[in-house]
Amino acid sequence: MSAAAPGWASHTIADGVRADGSAPAFEVLVRRVPRVTATGVQPSAAVARGAVVPVAAASVAVPSGAVDDSDSQRLSESDAPQNPRNHEAKRARSLAPMGSPELRPCDRAADEPVAGAVSVAAAGSAQAPAVAPQLAFGGLPSVRAMGTGRAGLVVGFDTEFTTTGGVRVIDSYQFSVPDPLDSSLMVQVAVLPELGSGNRVSLLTALWEVVRAAQLWESPLVPDEVGPRGVARSAFWSDDYDERAEKLAKLRVPIVLACHYGAADLTAFRIDGRARDLDHLTRLTSAAGGLVTLLPFRMQRGDRNHWWWQSLSVSVRDTMAHAPAGKQKLADLGDACGVPKIDVPGTWISRMTEYREHHLDEFLEYGMNDADIVVEFLARVWGEGVVPPITLSGGAAAALVASGSEYLGVGSAAEFRRLFAGLKPEEVEGFEVVVEDDKLSFYAQRGREPIDGAADQFMTSCARGYHGGLNSCPAPGHYPVPTVDIDAQNAYPTAMASVIDIDWEAGAIDEVFHERWLTQDDVPTPDSPVVAFVSFTFPRTVAFPTLPIVADGTLIYPSTSEGVAGSWVCGPELWLALRLGAEVFCQIGYAGQVLKTADGEPSRVLRHGVRQLIDDRNTAKRVFGKGSIEEGTLKTGVNSVYGKTAQDVAEQHSWDARLQEYGDVGGSAITSPYHAAFTTSFVRAQLHAALNQITEQGGNVYSVTTDGFITDVLAHEVEVLDLYGLADVLRDARLELTGDPSIWEPKHAQDDLVNFTTRGNVSQDLGGVCAHNGLKAPEGIVPDSAEDREYLLRAVVTRDGRVPNGYTRFPSFQELSRRDDRRDFIPSRIERSVSLDYDLKRSPVMASMTAELVPLPDGTEHEMATFSTEPWPTVDDALRARGIAREMAKTGCLRTVAEWQEWHLRFAYGKGRRIVTPQRAVLMSLVIAHRQGVIEIPWLADRDHTVEEKLGWLGKWGLGTVSRGDWDNARRPERASQMLPLDMLAPYLDRMIRMVPGDHPTDVHRLPY
C-alpha cells in the first residue's frame, strides 16, 4: 500500500472480523529517527533531523505483507476467556466541558499556511531550542511535588481523518516512543487502514504493534517474561480464573498513551461492544479540556491457541490538561519543546484521505510530527520517561499538599487534610446507614468526613457562603472618553495568601452568633473567620452594596434583603458592609477558631504554598526565560490552586463513563469550603471597596469582571486607595508573595467604549477591551482584531432583537462515551440567537438616560441608550425587572431610549410578585430554612427517620406536599432568595421546632392560612 514511502519498514496485519469472516488489513510502517529533546540529546553528526535509522536490525523482522502467529490479527480477543473483573473498577468522570472547537481546535495554525510543500520553522529561528540550563526544571521543589516521579513508557499518539457527509474516515494512526535501547532515537509507527475504507483498528492491536516495533519489552519497566509475542501461557497459567488474570496483569507492558485533545483521537479506534471486550472510552475522564484516566486500565488478549498472551496496562494523558494557559495549541507546545509544528498546505487539511493518496511522504511527516511533539513536550516539562500527573492543576494541588505538610509539620496527605480542611477518612461501622443528603459531596465522594460536629457545621456554613465572582455592568452605553481596565494583581493568589487557617482540632468554632445585630467588634478585621446567615440594610448613599443574594442564577447586590430571609456571607464582605454603615442582623453565624503557629501568629497555609510556587516560577523565569514553557507551567499552577480548593464546593455533577450516569465530581486533594469561600469573598470585597471609593471621589466605574474593572480614574490614583482598611491586608500578602506591595495594575486602555452588558464591551482601539458576552465571531475572524471589533460593535448597535449566532459543536464526552447511541467525533451545527441586552443586575437611573450615537467604521451612526445605574432596593425588584426584559427580548430588544422607556412603563405600572399558593410558599420556606442551616427543625434533623418519612411528616401540616426533588434542591444556594422572612414563618416554625421526633401533627397543631 505504501510503495511511495521510502525509509519506512512495512508489514501488513489484520484486525477485526467482518460478517463474512474476513479481517480488514492494515499496513504498519516503522522507522527510527534522531531526537532533539529538551534534555539536550542531540542527533549524531552522521544524521540530521528527519534522517532515517535502518529499522531491520533493531526491530522485529517481518517481511512486507507477511503474517505470522505473533501478529495481532491472530490474537482473537473474542476467543480468549475474559472476565469484567480483570479491569479496574474505579470511576471515571467528566468535568468541565471543552467548548466548541472547529476541527481539531488546538491544532489550527495561527496564520494561513503558504501553499506548497510541508513547511517547518527554520532551524535557526528564535523558536529553536536553547541548550538546556544546568538547573533541571524537575529539581524545583514545586515541580518535584507536582510530578509523579514514576518512570513510564510514554507513547505519543495522533490520528488523521477526513469527515465528509457526516461520516468520519480514519486515514492513519501515528505513534511515537523513545527507543528503550537508545533514547536519542524516536521510534515512529504508523498504522494505515486501506485508503478510504472506513476500517478502524482496535486499541490493543495498535499498541502491541508499537510494543513490537520499539522493542518495549526490553525496557527495565517490563518483566523479563514478556517478549515480542507477549507472555507464554506457562509463565502465569492457573486453573483459577482470577488467579491467572492477576498473574497476567503483573506481566504487563505499562504504557502511558499521550495525545493532544483526545476527544478527536481516542474515539478513532474500533470498539466492538462485545461483553468481553474492553471499551476504553468508559475508562476515561474528561478533565481540564482533555481525556485522561484516573487509574490505569488493563488490556489482555491471547492468541488463537491461547499459548501467547498480550498484557498491557494503559494510562492516558492529554497535553491539553498540561498546557499553560493561553498556550494550548499544539504549535505552542512544539515551539516550547523544540519540535516546530508542521502545517498542511492549502486546503488539504479537510481532505486528508486525498492528501495521503497523492502526497504520502508529506502526509506521514505531518502526522508523525504531532505525535513527536506530545512526547517531547511532556519530557521537557516532567522529565524524560516520567509518568506525567493527570492534570497540571492536579499537580499544583499535590505541590500545595507537599509544601503545606512541611509548613504544618505533618508527614502525610491525610494528616495535612485533617489540619488544613478538617477532614478525616470516613469511619464505617458494620452496616450502619448514613443519610447521604446530609453530606457535602466534595468529601463524601472521596470517602472522607469532618473530624467532628463543629467542623461539619462550620465547613457546611462556608459551603453555603461560597459564591462566584463579581460581574456587573454599572454604566451601559457609549463613552467616547479615555478609560482604563484595571486588574487586581494576581487577585486570587493574593486573596488566598490573606486567608488565615482554622484550628479544626480545637473545636473549629470560637463563638456562635444567634439572632442579634452584628457590630464591627464581631468582625474586627477583613480576615476575621466569620460566616453567617444575615439580613441587611445599606444606607442609600452606598453605591455598591457588598452582600450578595443568589437569585435567578446570578448574584444580586440589593440595598436591603427585604422580602427574603437573608443570605450566607463570609467575613471579608461582612467586614466591609459594616464599615460602609450597613445594618446587619445575624440569624445564625459562627466565628472560627484561629490556628496559630509556634510563634503565636495566625497560620496561613495557602500563603506559604502559593509563595513556594511563585518563588519557583521566578526561578524558572530567570533560568529558562520569560515566557518559557517552564515559567508558564508554574504560572498556571499558581492560578489553578484556588480552583482546586473550590472543587465541588458548589456541588457539581459530571458524566461517569464507567457507571454510565451523572454523579458528583468530588473534591480534590485540597478542597476546603472555608478557604474557597473566603478567597472569593476577599476578591469581591477588594473590588467593591474600590468601586465605592472611586464613586465617592467622583470617578466612574463602567464594568466589573471577576478581578478587575473599567474606570475613568488613572491606575496610580486607584493604587493609593485605602479600601477602607482592606488595602493594608492585601499589601501585606503581596509583600509576602512577591516583595512588591502594589495591588493594582492597568491592563487595557481605550478612548472609546461601548458597554452593553456584563462581560460585554468593545473598543475600536486595538489595545482596548473586546469582550463578546458569549457572542461567537464567524470562522476566520482573528480574536481582538479590527475585524473582530467591528463585527461585535455592529452586532450590538444595529440589533433590533436577538442576534442570530449559530456555531459548530462537537459531541460532549457523554455523547462520545455512552454505550447506547454513541456518537463519533463529528461536528454538528447549532442554530441559536443571543440577547445582547443589559442584564439588569442593577437598576437603570431613567433620569440619567440619553440617546448617544455610536459611529461605525463605514461612517454610519446608530443610537444606543446610555445611562447610570443604582442598586435595586430589593431582590424582588430585580427579579421582576429581569422577567419583563426577558419577555420583551422575545420580540425585540433594549437598545434605544424609546425601548427602555417602554420597559420602564411596564416595570413601574406592572404587577408585583404574586404568590399563587401562600401555604406552599410557607412550607417551602420552612424546608429551605432547615436545609440551608438557618434554623433546625428537630424532626427533620433526626437521622433515625428516612427522607421519605420526613416528607410524609411535612405533608401532615396542611400546607401542601414536598417532593424529593424539592427536598434535594432546597440546599441549592439560589433557593435562599426564595425563603420568606422568618417572622412570617414563626407560627408554624415554633410548633415544628417544639415537636418531638416521632410525634405527628394533628388539627391542634395546624393553623389556618
N, C-alpha and C positions, 0 to 999 in steps of 0.2 A: 504493500500500500504506500510505502514511503521511499520509493526509489530515488526521489529527489531530495533526500535528507542526508547529505554526506556528514560523516563524523559521528553518526549515531549507530550503535549496535541495535539490531532489530530482531524480535521474535514475536510469534503470534500465540495468543491464549484464547480460550473460550470461557464464557461466564454466563450463567443463566440458562434456562431451558425454555424453548418456545413450546407452543401447543403441539407441534408436530414432533417434538422430541429432539430437535436440533438445538445447538447452542450458538448464540451470536459470537462472532470473532472480534477480537480487539488486538490491535498492534501495540506492542510495548517497545518504546525507544529508550535507550540508556546511553549516557555519556558522562564523563568526568571532566570538569573544567576547573581552572585555578580560582581561588577565592581572593577577594580583597576585603578583609574583615576589620572590624573596629579594634580588634586586639593586636593589630599590626602584622598579621600574617600576610605575606606578600607572595605572589607567584614567582617561581624561579625565573632566572634570566632567560631560560630557554623558551619560555612560553609567555604569552600575554593573555589578558582577559578575553575570553571568547575562544581561545585555542582549546583544542580537544585533546584530552589524555586518552590513549588507547584503552579500551574497555576490556578487551578479551581476556587479558591476563589477570585482571582484578575482579572480575565478576563471574557469575555462573555462566558457563559456556552453553548457550542454547542456539543452535543453528536457526537461521531465519525460517520461520514457518513451522519449525519443529514443535511437537508437543510430547512431553514425557509425563511419567507418573507424578512428578513433582509440580507440574503446572496446576494453576488454581482451578481450571475448569474440571479437573479430575477430582477435586475435593468437594464433593456434593454436600452442602450443608444439610439438605433435607434428609440425606441418608444417615447422617451421624446422629446418634442419640443425643437429645437435648433436654434441658430442664430449665424452666424460667428461674429457678433458684441459683443458677450459675451466675446470674447478673446481679449487680449491685442493686439493692432495694432502696436506695436513697432518693429523695425527692428532687425534682428539677422545677425551677420556677421562671416565670417571665417577669422582668422588672420594667423599667421604663421602655416605652415603645420607640422605634427607630425614627419615625417620621416618614417622609415621602421622597425617597431618592428617585432619580430619573432612570438611570440604567443600573450601573454599579456605582453608587453616588460618590464614593471616595476615590474612585479610580480615574475620574474625569480630569483631563488636563486643564490647567488654569488658562492656557492660551490655545488657540486653534492650531493643530499640528500642521506643519508645512507638507504639502502634497509631495509624494515621492517615496523614497526608501525609508525604512525604520530609522528613527533618529535617536541618538544618545547624547547626553550632555558631554561637552568636550572634556577630555581628560584633565586639562589644565585649568578648568573653571573653578570659580570660588566654591562650587558645590563639592569639589573633590575632597576626600577625607584627609584630614591632617594626621600626622604621626601621633599616635595615642600618647598622652602625657603619662608621666611615671605614676601619678596618683590614679589608682583604679577607682572607677565610679562605684563599684560594688564595695569598696572599702569604707565609704562614708557610713557613719552609724545608722542614719535613717534608711539608706538603701539596703544595707545589710539586714535590717529588720523587715523591710518591705519585701525582700525576696524570699524564696523558699530555701535556698541553699542546697537543694537536692539536684543531683545530676540527672539528666534526661536525654533522650534521643529526640531532638526537636526536628520535626519534618514540616517544611513549608509546603503549602498546598494552594492551588488555584484551579479554576476551570475557565474554559472559554465556551461560549454558547451563542446561539442565534435564535431569536424569538420572532416568529412570523405567524400571523393569523391566529394568535392566541395559543401557539404551541412552541415549547422551548426544546430545541435540539442541542444536545451536548456535543461540542466539537472536539474537546480534549480535556483530559485531566493532567495536571502537572504537579510534580513533587520534587522538592529539593531537600537534601540532607547532607551534612558534612560527612565525609568519608571517615568511618571509625578507625581506620588504619593510617590515615594521613589527613589531618584536619586542615591542611592547606588546599584540599580539593573539595569541590562540591559535586555530589552525585545527583544528576538530574534524570528524572524518569517521566516520560510522557506516555499516557495510555490513550490511544486513539480509537474511538468507535469507527465502524465503517462510515464513510463520508455521507452525511445527511440521513443516516439510517434511523436516528432516534433511539438507538440502543444505549443502555446505561450499564455501567459496571457496578458491582457491589463493593462496598467499602472494604470488606475483609480481603477480597481478591486484589483490589488495587494496592492496599497497604502491604500485602505479602509480596507483591512484585517489588515494592520498594525495599523490603527486608532482603530479598534475594539479590537485587541489583546492587545495593550498597553494602552487602555482607554485614548487616547489622547484628547478626548472631556473633560476630567477632568482638562486639563491644563488651567490656567488663560488666556492664549492667545486665547482660543476658546470661542465663545459666548455661553451663557447658553442654548440657544435654541437647540444646537447640542447635539445629543446623539448617541448611538451605531448604530441606524438605519439611522442616518442623521438628517435632519431637516423636521419637519412636514409641510405639504403644507400650513396649516393655519397660519404659522409664517411669511410667506412672499408673499403669492399669491396675484396677481393683474391681472385684465383683460388686462392691458397694458404689452406687452411682455418685452419691455426694462426696465420698472419699476420693474417687478418681477425678471428679471435677475440681476439687480443691487442689489436688496434687498438680493437675494440668495447669491450673491458674498460676501456680508458682513457677512454672516453666514457660514463662511468657516473654515476649519482646515488649518492653514498655515504651510506647510511642506517645510523644506529645505532638498532636496534629494541630498545626498553627495555620491560620488563614487570616484574611483581611475582609471583614464583612461576610461572615459565614452564612448568612441567610441566603446568599446567592449560590455559594459553593457546596455547603453541606447538604443542600437539598437536591444535589445533582446525581446522587447515587441511586442505584436500583434497590428498592426495598420491596420484597415480595409480599410481605404482610402475613406470611405463614406463622403459625403459633410458635414454632421452634426457632424462627429467625429473629435475630436481634434487630429491632428498629432503633437505630442510633439516634434518630431525631427525638425520641421520647426520653433520651438520657441527657438532653441538653437543657440549658437555662439561658434565657435572654438577659444579658447584663451589660450595662454601660455601652449600648449600641452594637454589641456583638453577640455571638452564640458561644457558650462555654460549657464545660462540665464542672460540677462541684466536686465530684469524685470520679476516678477512672471507671470505665465500663469494660467488661470482658467481651472478647470475641474469640470463639473456639470453633474449630471445624476439623473433621477428619477426612481422609481420602476415601475413595470408593470401597477400599478393603479395610478401612479403619486401622491400617498399620502405621500411618504417619498422621500427626495432628499438628495443626497450626493454632497457636495460642497468643493472643495479643491483649495487652492492657492499654487502653486508649484514653488519654486525657486530651481535651480540646481547649485551645486558647485562640483568642481573636484579637488581633492587634488594634482593632477599633477600641477595645477596652484598655489599651495600654498607651495609646497615642496622647500626647499632651493636648490640652485644649487649643483649638484653632489650628492644629497640625494633624488632622485626621485623614487627609488624602494620602493615598499610597505614595504619590510623588514626594510628599513631605517626608515620609519615613525613608524613602530611598535616598533623598538628599542627605538625611541625617546620618545614614549608615554607610554612605559612600557607594551606593549602587543606584545610579540615576534611573529613574523610571523611563522605560521605552514607550513611545507613543505609536499608535497605529495611524498611518497616513490617511488623509482624505476621509471618506465615509465608510471605510471598511469596518469600523467598529460595530456597525449594525448589520454587517454581512460577513460574519466570521467564518461561516461554512465556505463561502466563496474564497475568502482570503486564504484559508487553509488549502483549498484546492489549487489556487493559482500562485500562491507565494508561501509555500510550506516552510522554507527556511526562516523567513521573517516571522511567520506565524509562531514557530517554535521558540524563536528568540524572545518574542514579545511575551508569550505565555510563561516561559521559564523565569523571565525577569521578575514577574510578580511574586512567584514562589521564593526566589532568591532573596528578595527584599524582606519578606517576612522573617526568614531565618536570620539574616544579618542584622536586622533591626532589633530583634529580641536578644541576640548575642551582644549587641552594643549596649543595651540597657541593663540586662540582667546577668550577662556573663555567658561565655562560650559553653554550650552543652548544659545549661542550667534550666530547670523547670520554672517557667515564669509564674508569678502569682496569678490568681484567677483574673483579677482586675487591678488596675492601678490604684483605684480608690480603696479596694480591699487591702492592698499592700500598705497604703498610707495608714489605715486603721491598725494594721499589725505593728507599724512603726510607733504609733501612739501608745499601743499596749506595752511595747518594749521600753520606751522612754518613761511612760507613766509608772511602770512597775519599778524602774530604777528610782524614780522620784519618791514613790511611796514606800520603798524598801521591801517589796514583796518579790517572791520568786516564781510566780505562776500567773497565767492569764485569769484563772478562777479567783485567785486572791486579789488581783487587780480589779476585776469586776465587782467584787464584794466591797472594796473601799471606794471605788470610783462611782459606781452606779447603784450600789445597794442590792446586788443580786447574788444569789447562790444557786447551786444545782438543785433542781426540783427533787423533793423527797416524796417518794411514792410508797405508801404503806399498804401492802396487800392489794385489795381491790377497792379501796376507798374511792368514791366518786367525787370529783371536784367539779363545781359548777363552772363550766367553760366560760360563760359570758361574763363572769366577774373578773376574768383575767384580761390583761393587756396582751395583744397578740405578739408584740415585739419580744417579750420574754417567754411566753407560753410556747411559741413555735420553736424555741431553742432549748426547751427543757430546763428553764430557769424560773426562779420565783423570787420575790422580795425577801430580804432576810428576816423581816418581822412585819407586824401590822402597821407600825408607824411608817416604816419605809414604803409599804404598799400605799398608804393614804397619801403620803407626800408626793410620790412619783406619779400616782394616778391624777392628783390635782394638777401637777405640772403638765402631764399629757393633755389635760383639758385646757390648760392655759397656753398650749403651743399653737401659734398662729403663723401664717406665712408672711411674706414681705409686704412692705408698704408701697402701694402703687396707686397713683391718683393723677388726675389732670385738673389742677386748681384753676386754670385760666384757658379755656378753649378759645380758639380764634386765630387771627393773623396778627403777627407782631413784627413789623419791619424795623426792629431796633436791635442793637447789639445784645446778645445773650450768651451765656456760657453754661456748659454742662459740667457740674462739679460732682466728683465722686468722693465718697468716704474711702480713704486709703485702706486697702485690704480690710474692708468692713467686717467680714465675718471672722477672719483670724484675729483681728483686734478685739472684737466682741468676745470671742472665745477666751482670749487671754485676760478678759476682765471678770470672768465668772469665777467666784470662789466655790470651793467644794463643800459638800455636806458631810457631816460626821454621822454616817448611817448606823454605825455600831453603837453610838451613844444615844440612839433613840430617834435620830433624824429630825424630830420636831422639837423646837425650843419653846414655842409659845403658840397658843390657839387663839384666834380672834373669832368672836361669835356675836353676831347681831349687835354691832356697835359701829360708830363712826371712826374712821381711821384718821390719824394725825401724822405729821411729819416725824414725830418720835417713833411711830410704829415702823416707818420705812425711812430711816435716817440717811441712808446713802443710796446711790444708784445701784450698787451691787448687793444691797440687802436681799437675802434669800427668802423673799416673801411671795407667796402665791395665794390668791384669794378670789372668791366669788363676790362681786361687788355690783352695786347700783351707784349712779353718779349723776352729778350736775356740774357742768363747767360754766364759768362766767361767760356772758355773751361777748366779752371783749377778746376771748381766746379764739384766734382764727383757725387753729388746728387742734381740736381735742385729741387726746392721746390714748384713750381707752377704746379698744375695738369691740364691736359686736359682730359675730358671724351671722350673715343673713344673705339670702339669695345667692349663695355660692361665693361670697366675697366678704371682705372686711369693710364695714361701715363705721365711721367715726362721728356719731351724733353728739350734739351738745349735752344731751341727757339720755339716760336709759329709760325714761318714762315709757310705759306701755309694755315693757318686758321686765322679767325678774332681774336681769343683770348679765354679767359675763365673767368668765375666768380670766384673770390677768396676772402678770408677773411683776416682780419688783422694780425693774428699771422704769417701766411705763407708769406704775403706781406712784413711784417717787416723783416723776416729772408731773403727773397730774396734780399731786398735792402742791408742788412748787408753783404751778400755774393757778392755784387757788380753787381747784375743784373740791366740791363736797363729795366725799366717798363713803358710802355705807357698806360695811362688810357683813354679808350674811354668814359666811364661814371662811376662814383663812388660816394659814399656817406660816410661821416663821421657822426657817430651817436652822438646825444646829450646825454651827460652822466648824469645819475640820481645821485644826491648827497644825502647823509644822513644829519641829523641835524647838525653834526659836520663838514660838508663840505667834507667828504671823499666819494669816489665813492661807490655807493651801490652795494652789491653783495648778492642777494637773495639766489642763489644756494649755496654759501659758508655757509651761515647761516643754510639753510635747511639740507645740507649734514652733517654739523658738528653736528647737533642735532641727526641725525640718527647714526653717528659714536659714539657720546657720549653714546647713549642708547645701542649701540652694545657692547661697552666696559663695561658698567654696567651689561649687560646680561652675558658677558663672565666671569665677576668677580663673579656674584651671582649664575648663573646656570651652569657655567663651560665652558671651551674652547671646541668647537665642539658640544655644546648642540644645540638642535633644536631652542632654543630661539636666541642664538647668530647667528646661520646660517640664521634664518629668517631675522634678521636685516642686516646681511651682504649682502644677496641677495637684500634686499630693497635698500640699498645704491647703489649697482651696477645697479639697474634697473631704477633709476631716469633718467639717461641720455636717455635711450630708450624711456621713456615717453615724454621727451621734444622733441624728434625727431619723434614721432609717426605721420605718414602720411605727414611729411615734403617733403620727396621724395614720391610723390603720389602713394599709394598702392591700389590695387583692391583685393577684397575678396568676398567670396560667401555669399550672403544674403539669408539665408534659407527661410525666410518668403516670400520674394518677388520672390524667385527662379531665381535670376540673380546675376551677379557680380556687385559690386558697390565699391565706395571709402570707405576706412576704417574709415576715420575721425580722428580728433585729440583727444588727451587725455586732462585731466584737466590742464596739464601744458605744452602742446605743444607750442613751441616757436622756429620758424626757426632761429632767431638770436642766442639764447642760444645754440641750437643744432649745428648750423654751426660753431660757434666759439669754441665750445667744441672739435669737431673733428679736427678743424684746429689747435688748441693748441697741441693735441696729435701728429698729423702728423709733426708739426713744432718741437716738442721735439725730435722725432725720427730722423728727417732729420738733425737737428743740431748735434746730437750725431754721426750720420753716417759720416757727413762731417768732424767733428773734429777728429774722430778716424782715418779716411783716411789721413787727413793732417799730423797726427802724426806718420804715418807709420803702423797703425794697419789695420786689415782686418775685413770686415763685410760680412758674408756668406748668411744670411737670415734675413728678417724683416717681422714681422707678427703682425699687429694691434697695439700692445702695448709693443713690445719687439723685440730683435734681437739676433742673434748668432754671436759671435766675438771671436777673439783670445786675446783680451785685458781683463785684470782682472777687476773684479767688482769695486774694490776700485779706480782703475785708471779711470773708467768711471764716478764714483761719483764725482770726482774733476773737471770734465769738466765744463766750464762756459757756454757752449752752446751759445756763442756769446752774452751773457747777459740774455738769456731766463731762465737760471737756477735760478737766483735771484727771478724771479716772481713765479716759481714753488715751490721753497723752502719756500717762504712766505706763499703760500697756504698750503703746508704740515705742517708747524708750526701751522697755524690756525686750521687745521683739527685734527692733531694728536700730536702736540708738538714735532715732530721729523722732522728735515729739510731734511732727506735723500729722494732722489727721484728715486733711482735705487735699485734693489735687484736681486741677482743671483737666477736662477731657476733650470735649468738642467746643467750638466757638462758632458763632454764625451771626450774620447781620439781618437775617430774615428767619422767621419761624412760623410755621403753620402747625398748630397744636390742635388735634381734632378729638382725641380721646386718650384714655390710659394706654400707655405703651404705643401711642400713635402720634408721631410728629415728624416733620420733614423740613429741611432747609435746602435751598438750591445751591448753597455753598458746598463745595466738595469736601471740605473739612468739617461740615456741620452734621447735625443729627439726621438719622434716617431710620425710623422705627415703624414697621408696617402694621403692627397690631393684628398679625395673622393673615394679612393680605399677601398672597403669593404672586411674585412677579413672573411674567411669562418666561418660558425657557429661553436661554441665551442672553438674558439681561444680567450683567455683572452687578452683584450687590454693591450698593453705595455709589455706583457710577452716576454720571449726569443723567443717563437714560433711565436708570432705576428711580432716581429722584423725581424726574418729570412724570414717569408712569404713576408713582404714588400720589404726587401732588394733583395731577389731573383727575385721578380717580376720586380724590377727596372733594375737590372744589367744583366738579361738574356733575356730581351724582344727583339723581332725583329719587333714589330709592336704594335698595340693597344692590351691591356691586357684584355682577357675575364673576366668579373666580374659581373655575374648575382646576383640578390638578390631577397628576398621575400618582397613584397609590400602589405600593407593593403589599403583598399579603402580610398580615401580622404573624408573629411567632405561633400564636394559637392556631391560625389557619394553616400554617406550614407543618405543624407537628401533630395535629389531631388525627386520630386513627380513621375516623369516619369523614368522608367528604373532604379529604386533604387536598389542598391547593398546591400547585407548583409555584415557583418564583416567577410569576408572570404579572406584569403591571395591569392595572385597570384604571379607567378614567372615572373620577368622581366629579360630578357636576354639583355646584353649590353656589350660593350667593352670600355675601357677608355684609353686615351692617358696619358702617364707619361712624355711626353717631356717637356723640358724647355719652358716657355710660352713667351719668347722674349719681356718682358716688357722693357728690356734694351738690348743694342746691344752687341753681343759677340765680344770680342777682339781676333780675329783669331790668331794673333801673339803669344798670351799667351797660346794657346790651347795645351794640352799634353794628351797622352793616358795613363791613370792610370788604374792599375789592382786592382779590388776590390775583396778581399777574402770572400768566403762564409764559413759557419761552416763545410761544408763537404770537405774543402780543395781545391775546385776549385777556379779559378780566372777568372774575366770577365772584359773586357775593358769598361771604362767609360770616355768620354771626359771631361776634367777638364779645366776651363778657367775663366778669369775675364771678367767683363762687364763694359760698359760705357753708359752714357745716349744717347739715339737716338738724332741725330741732329734735326729732325722734327717728328711730329706725322705721317706724310705720310710715312716716312721711316719705322716706327714701324708697321703701318698697312700693308704695302707691305710685310715686313718680316714675320709677323704672318700669312698672307694669304698663302705665299709659304710653310710655315711649316705645315699648315693645309692640303694643297694638298699632301704633302709628307707623312703625317700621314695616309692617306687613304690606302697606300700600304706598308708602312714601319714605321720607327721611327728615332729619332735623339738621338742616344746613343754614337756611336763611332766617332772618329775623321774623318774617311772617310765619314760618313753620314753627318757630319756638313760641311765638305768641299764641298760636293755636294750641300747642301743648300746655302752655300756662293757663289758658282758659279752661281746659279740661281738668287740670290739676286743682285750680282754685275753686271750681264750682262742681267738681265731680263728687261721687260718693266716697265716704271713708271706708275703713276696713269693716267688713261685715262678718260676724261670727255666725255661721249658719246654725250650728248646734252649740249653745252655751255649755251644756253639760259635757259635751265631747271636749271642748276647749279646757274645761276644768280638769277632766280626767287625764288628758294627755299632758297637761302642765304638771300634775302630780307625778306622773310617771317620769317625765323629763327631769323634774327637780330631784327625784330619787336617783335616777340613773346618772345624772351629772354630778352627784355628790354634794348638792346644795343642802339637802335635808336627808334624813334617814328614816324610812318607814320600817319599823322592826319586822313586820310580816314579810315585806319584800326583801329584806336583808337576810332573812333566816335561810341558811343553807340546807336545812332539812327538807325544804319544800322545793319541788321542781319548778321550772319556769311555767309549765302548763298549769300547775296548781296556783301559782301567783296570778296568772292571767285570769283564772277562774274566780279567785278571791276579788280581784278588781272589778270583775263583771257583776258582782253581787251588791255593789254600792248604788246601783240605779243611775249611773252616769253614762252607760253605754258599755262597749266591749273594747278590749285591747288585743290586737293580733300579735303573733310572734314577730312579725316584721316591725310593728310599732315599737315593741319592746326592744328589739335589737337596735333600731335606728335612733331611739331616744338618747343613746350615748354619743351620737354624732355632734360635733361642735356647733353646727349651724342650727340644731334644734333648740339651743339655749335661747335664741331670739324669738322662738315661738312660745316660750314659757310666760304665762301671765304672772303679774306681780304676786308675791307670796301672800300679801294681805287679802287678795281676792280668793285665795285658796284656803284661808285659815279655817273656816267652819269644818270642811271635810278633812283637812290636813290634821287638825287637832284630834279628831276622832280616830283617824287611821294610826296616828303615832301612839295613841293610848291603847290600841287593841293588841292583845297578847297574841303572838304567833300561834296558830291553831284554832283561834276563835274566828267566827264569821259574822259579817254584819247582818242585822235584822232591820225591821221597819223602824225600830227605835233609833238606829244609827243614821238612817238616811234622812236627808234634808230636801225640801222642795227647792227646785231651781227654776 
